[in-house]
Amino acid sequence: MGILDGIVDWLATQVMNFLDLASTSVLGALGCNMDTFKRYFPAASAMYEIFIWTAIGLVLLNLVWQLYRCYGAGFDIDTENPINLVVRSVIFLLLIWYCDDIVNLALQIGGTPYTWILDSSLPGLLVIIGVIANGSVALIALILVVILAWNYLKLLLEAAERYVVLGILVFTASLAFAMGAARGTNNIFKSWCRMFSGQLLLLIMNAWCLKLFVNMVGEFLANSLSL
């Protein structure tokens, strides 16, 4: 069994080295900041200012149109109170102008537990290598490692997908804020808020699940595959 143990040991080492590299690079690069998103999608930063001025134009256009409906189209149309309309438009214009700071503050708040999760002390992937190649279950252990590694990579891809969706929501935040200035489109702004907070929470939970996955793999294989 010496040759088989050596082959299994080498294969398991390569698989776990690959997983360790993927885990460190992906989870470390994602996080709750947009640095990686800006690096791989530089056009998003270039077009961000366009979205800002487009959102401001939409708010002002809606304000003019709603005021026209209030004072120029007669009184038989269900219109919003002009004072409330102006106050709401001014508030959302300020939100649009400072939306970058607002979103970054939310990302910093969400990034705090994300950093705690990544910095938590859990058994590393390479801890189990010495256990896999011992005993008659070496080949079974290798098969299980490959299966678990495949599922782990799928979890990493899901985390990357969540990060890309979060980046899109961040760089289109100004347009979502513009929808909040009108009573008829206010639900779009509320939906964006739910999507943004949901994606941020899911990104944090993905990191938590990946850390638990690493811990489970180490404990399962280190205890001779016992249930």
KASULDA-V599338 format. One record per residue. N is the residue number from 1. RES is the residue in three letters. SS is DSSP state (A for helix, B for strand, O for the rest). NEAR is the number of other C-alpha atoms within 12 Angstrom. Layout:
N	RES	SS	NEAR
N	RES	SS	NEAR
//
This chain:
1	MET	O	15
2	GLY	A	13
3	ILE	A	12
4	LEU	A	21
5	ASP	A	26
6	GLY	A	21
7	ILE	A	19
8	VAL	A	33
9	ASP	A	30
10	TRP	A	21
11	LEU	A	24
12	ALA	A	38
13	THR	A	28
14	GLN	A	21
15	VAL	A	29
16	MET	A	36
17	ASN	A	23
18	PHE	A	23
19	LEU	A	33
20	ASP	A	28
21	LEU	A	20
22	ALA	A	26
23	SER	A	32
24	THR	A	23
25	SER	A	17
26	VAL	A	28
27	LEU	A	37
28	GLY	A	25
29	ALA	A	26
30	LEU	A	39
31	GLY	O	41
32	CYS	O	45
33	ASN	O	32
34	MET	O	30
35	ASP	A	21
36	THR	A	24
37	PHE	A	28
38	LYS	A	23
39	ARG	A	16
40	TYR	A	15
41	PHE	O	18
42	PRO	A	16
43	ALA	A	15
44	ALA	A	24
45	SER	A	24
46	ALA	A	14
47	MET	A	18
48	TYR	A	28
49	GLU	A	23
50	ILE	A	18
51	PHE	A	27
52	ILE	A	31
53	TRP	A	20
54	THR	A	25
55	ALA	A	32
56	ILE	A	33
57	GLY	A	24
58	LEU	A	28
59	VAL	A	39
60	LEU	A	26
61	LEU	A	20
62	ASN	A	30
63	LEU	A	33
64	VAL	A	20
65	TRP	A	21
66	GLN	A	29
67	LEU	A	24
68	TYR	A	19
69	ARG	A	21
70	CYS	A	22
71	TYR	A	18
72	GLY	O	14
73	ALA	O	14
74	GLY	O	12
75	PHE	O	13
76	ASP	O	10
77	ILE	O	14
78	ASP	O	15
79	THR	O	24
80	GLU	O	25
81	ASN	O	20
82	PRO	A	21
83	ILE	A	15
84	ASN	A	18
85	LEU	A	29
86	VAL	A	24
87	VAL	A	18
88	ARG	A	27
89	SER	A	34
90	VAL	A	24
91	ILE	A	22
92	PHE	A	35
93	LEU	A	34
94	LEU	A	24
95	LEU	A	28
96	ILE	A	38
97	TRP	A	28
98	TYR	O	20
99	CYS	A	31
100	ASP	A	26
101	ASP	A	18
102	ILE	A	19
103	VAL	A	33
104	ASN	A	21
105	LEU	A	17
106	ALA	A	22
107	LEU	A	32
108	GLN	A	19
109	ILE	A	21
110	GLY	A	28
111	GLY	A	27
112	THR	A	20
113	PRO	A	23
114	TYR	A	31
115	THR	A	26
116	TRP	A	18
117	ILE	A	25
118	LEU	A	31
119	ASP	A	17
120	SER	O	16
121	SER	O	13
122	LEU	O	21
123	PRO	O	22
124	GLY	O	27
125	LEU	A	40
126	LEU	A	29
127	VAL	A	23
128	ILE	A	33
129	ILE	A	32
130	GLY	A	25
131	VAL	A	31
132	ILE	A	40
133	ALA	O	31
134	ASN	O	27
135	GLY	O	20
136	SER	O	18
137	VAL	O	23
138	ALA	A	33
139	LEU	A	27
140	ILE	A	22
141	ALA	A	35
142	LEU	A	34
143	ILE	A	20
144	LEU	A	25
145	VAL	A	40
146	VAL	A	24
147	ILE	A	18
148	LEU	A	27
149	ALA	A	31
150	TRP	A	19
151	ASN	A	20
152	TYR	A	35
153	LEU	A	27
154	LYS	A	20
155	LEU	A	31
156	LEU	A	35
157	LEU	A	23
158	GLU	A	25
159	ALA	A	34
160	ALA	A	32
161	GLU	A	22
162	ARG	A	32
163	TYR	A	37
164	VAL	A	30
165	VAL	A	27
166	LEU	A	38
167	GLY	A	37
168	ILE	A	28
169	LEU	A	34
170	VAL	A	39
171	PHE	A	36
172	THR	O	33
173	ALA	A	39
174	SER	A	41
175	LEU	A	36
176	ALA	A	39
177	PHE	A	44
178	ALA	A	43
179	MET	A	37
180	GLY	O	35
181	ALA	O	40
182	ALA	O	38
183	ARG	O	24
184	GLY	O	18
185	THR	O	20
186	ASN	A	22
187	ASN	A	18
188	ILE	A	21
189	PHE	A	27
190	LYS	A	22
191	SER	A	19
192	TRP	A	28
193	CYS	A	26
194	ARG	A	18
195	MET	A	23
196	PHE	A	32
197	SER	A	25
198	GLY	A	20
199	GLN	A	30
200	LEU	A	38
201	LEU	A	28
202	LEU	A	28
203	LEU	A	39
204	ILE	A	34
205	MET	A	27
206	ASN	A	35
207	ALA	A	41
208	TRP	A	28
209	CYS	A	24
210	LEU	A	38
211	LYS	A	32
212	LEU	A	25
213	PHE	A	28
214	VAL	A	36
215	ASN	A	24
216	MET	A	24
217	VAL	A	37
218	GLY	A	30
219	GLU	A	25
220	PHE	A	25
221	LEU	A	33
222	ALA	A	28
223	ASN	O	18
224	SER	O	22
225	LEU	O	26
226	SER	O	11
227	LEU	O	9
//
